[in-house]
Each structure stands twice: as structure tokens, then as C-alpha cells.
Amino acid sequence: MGHQSECDITAVLAEHGPASGPELAKLLDTHPVTVERRCTKLQQRGEIRQVTGGRYAIVESGHVRQRTASD
């Protein structure tokens, strides 16, 4: 799981909204520990952040993108 997989994580978050590590692992058919490692790297780069309930969300323009009913 490399850069492409990090892109996969952000793509899933963009499509489905905030998700936990285990939810992402299930959607990406990979091990939860691997997903957590990639999420840590994405957090360090400021692309995602952990929000309420331990879920991950994409950071856009200085704030967390929350999925809305219009998404």
C-alpha cells in the first residue's frame, strides 16, 4: 500500500464522508493496521484529520470537509 493507496483512502472519504479506520479497511479490502498507518501519513501532510468518534475526514481549505445531503 503506497501513494496510490493513500489516494484510495482520500477517494473513499470524498465519496462516503468521514469513516473510521476499520470502515476504510473494509471498503478498501485491506488490513486495518495498514489503513491506520496510511491515515497517519495523510494526517501528517494535512490532507485528512481525525474527527469525533475516531473517524477520518478530508481537510479542504483549512477546515474538515463534512458530507452534506447535497453531496
Helices and strands as residue ranges (DSSP letters): H 3-16, H 21-28, H 32-44, E 48-51, G 52-54, E 55-60, E 63-64
